[in-house]
Amino acid sequence: MTLRAATPHDLDAIMAVERRSFPTDAWSPQAMADELSSPHGRYLVDEHEGSVIGYGGVRALQGSRDADIQTIAFDERHRGAGRGRALLRALLAAAAERGAREVFLEVRADNPGAEGLYLSEGFEEIGRRPRYYQPDDVDAIVMRLALPDRRAHDETGPLQDAAKEGAE
Ligand SMILES: CC(C)(COP(=O)(O)OP(=O)(O)OC[C@H]1O[C@@H](n2cnc3c(N)ncnc32)[C@H](O)[C@@H]1OP(=O)(O)O)[C@@H](O)C(=O)NCCC(=O)NCCS
């Protein structure tokens, strides 16, 4: 598993996975290129033997409480091996690093695999958007995850260490 930051040079490889993963509603190359060059988020790719086999992105404006998982997809041959979960965790870490406290996403109601991944990472359903995905006429499930407060964690870390030392 080789996760790295995506660059605009990855566009063609990402679009190949995108088209195969979302045959009816793939993003346009222009939309994907805009995302890859946006300063307001983080895109990562996963490589296998030098080729991009998966990618994902999070929109997280510096200083904003909210972040959104924009997309995540792997080539079919590489699904079910834990790589999607690893990439999702890396995107959540990137959102936390940029100061986000909550992460939102939408998932198709007919995609139990992705929904299962998000539920198992702690996302909760907060609503539905009827017929959000067109032309397929499929509802979107809107999900939310609260990220741990990193500042609170940083503040308690040294105290816990000091308490441990005191106990020794
Ligand atoms: C969704 C996707 C990114 C997940 O990546 P992945 O590498 O296949 O997932 P992982 O192997 O890390 O599996 C993580 C969890 O997802 C769930 N999951 C994955 N595939 C599943 C399936 N076919 N059915 C049910 N649950 C599934 C399980 O909870 C799994 O955990 P477990 O292995 O401990 O049971 C990948 O399957 C994919 O690219 N799908 C097509 C594109 C897509 O639907 N993207 C999401 C759009 S919202």
The ligand as a Tripos MOL2 file, in Angstrom:
@<TRIPOS>MOLECULE
LIG
   48    50     1     0     0
SMALL
NO_CHARGES

@<TRIPOS>ATOM
      1 C1        -16.1110    1.7920   -1.3050 C.3       1 LIG1
      2 C2        -14.6530    1.4040   -1.5530 C.3       1 LIG1
      3 C3        -13.8170    2.6610   -1.7470 C.3       1 LIG1
      4 C4        -14.1620    0.6760   -0.2760 C.3       1 LIG1
      5 O1        -12.8160    0.3150   -0.4660 O.3       1 LIG1
      6 P1        -12.3310   -1.1900   -0.2150 P.3       1 LIG1
      7 O2        -10.8550   -1.2070   -0.2890 O.co2     1 LIG1
      8 O3        -13.0830   -2.0900   -1.1110 O.co2     1 LIG1
      9 O4        -12.8320   -1.4050    1.2820 O.3       1 LIG1
     10 P2        -12.0740   -2.1640    2.4400 P.3       1 LIG1
     11 O5        -11.4870   -3.4370    1.9320 O.co2     1 LIG1
     12 O6        -11.1690   -1.2270    3.1470 O.co2     1 LIG1
     13 O7        -13.3040   -2.5510    3.3600 O.3       1 LIG1
     14 C5        -13.7060   -1.7340    4.3970 C.3       1 LIG1
     15 C6        -15.1260   -2.0670    4.8290 C.3       1 LIG1
     16 O8        -16.0550   -1.7090    3.8300 O.3       1 LIG1
     17 C7        -17.1770   -2.5780    3.9130 C.3       1 LIG1
     18 N1        -17.2710   -3.2680    2.6360 N.ar      1 LIG1
     19 C8        -16.3860   -3.2640    1.6210 C.ar      1 LIG1
     20 N2        -16.8800   -3.9600    0.5710 N.ar      1 LIG1
     21 C9        -18.0790   -4.4130    0.9330 C.ar      1 LIG1
     22 C10       -19.1030   -5.1510    0.2960 C.ar      1 LIG1
     23 N3        -18.9520   -5.6040   -0.9580 N.pl3     1 LIG1
     24 N4        -20.2470   -5.3950    0.9720 N.ar      1 LIG1
     25 C11       -20.4120   -4.9410    2.2470 C.ar      1 LIG1
     26 N5        -19.4780   -4.2250    2.9100 N.ar      1 LIG1
     27 C12       -18.3400   -3.9710    2.2650 C.ar      1 LIG1
     28 C13       -16.9170   -3.5030    5.0600 C.3       1 LIG1
     29 O9        -17.4370   -2.8680    6.2180 O.3       1 LIG1
     30 C14       -15.4040   -3.5150    5.0980 C.3       1 LIG1
     31 O10       -14.9100   -3.8660    6.3390 O.3       1 LIG1
     32 P3        -14.4800   -5.3760    6.6750 P.3       1 LIG1
     33 O11       -13.5730   -5.8210    5.5590 O.co2     1 LIG1
     34 O12       -13.7790   -5.2360    7.9840 O.co2     1 LIG1
     35 O13       -15.7650   -6.1230    6.7120 O.co2     1 LIG1
     36 C15       -14.4900    0.4620   -2.7760 C.3       1 LIG1
     37 O14       -15.2320   -0.7110   -2.5660 O.3       1 LIG1
     38 C16       -14.8850    1.0840   -4.0950 C.2       1 LIG1
     39 O15       -14.0640    1.6710   -4.7850 O.2       1 LIG1
     40 N6        -16.1650    0.9600   -4.5050 N.am      1 LIG1
     41 C17       -16.6260    1.5360   -5.7870 C.3       1 LIG1
     42 C18       -16.6580    3.0490   -5.7190 C.3       1 LIG1
     43 C19       -17.5230    3.5480   -4.5790 C.2       1 LIG1
     44 O16       -18.6120    3.0410   -4.3530 O.2       1 LIG1
     45 N7        -17.0350    4.5590   -3.8440 N.am      1 LIG1
     46 C20       -17.7230    5.1390   -2.7090 C.3       1 LIG1
     47 C21       -18.5910    6.2260   -3.1500 C.3       1 LIG1
     48 S1        -19.4390    6.9670   -1.7480 S.3       1 LIG1
@<TRIPOS>BOND
     1     1     2 1
     2     2     3 1
     3     2     4 1
     4     2    36 1
     5     4     5 1
     6     5     6 1
     7     6     7 2
     8     6     8 1
     9     6     9 1
    10     9    10 1
    11    10    11 2
    12    10    12 1
    13    10    13 1
    14    13    14 1
    15    14    15 1
    16    15    16 1
    17    15    30 1
    18    16    17 1
    19    17    18 1
    20    17    28 1
    21    18    19 ar
    22    18    27 ar
    23    19    20 ar
    24    20    21 ar
    25    21    22 ar
    26    21    27 ar
    27    22    23 1
    28    22    24 ar
    29    24    25 ar
    30    25    26 ar
    31    26    27 ar
    32    28    29 1
    33    28    30 1
    34    30    31 1
    35    31    32 1
    36    32    33 2
    37    32    34 1
    38    32    35 1
    39    36    37 1
    40    36    38 1
    41    38    39 2
    42    38    40 1
    43    40    41 1
    44    41    42 1
    45    42    43 1
    46    43    44 2
    47    43    45 1
    48    45    46 1
    49    46    47 1
    50    47    48 1
@<TRIPOS>SUBSTRUCTURE
     1 LIG1         1 GROUP 0 **** ****
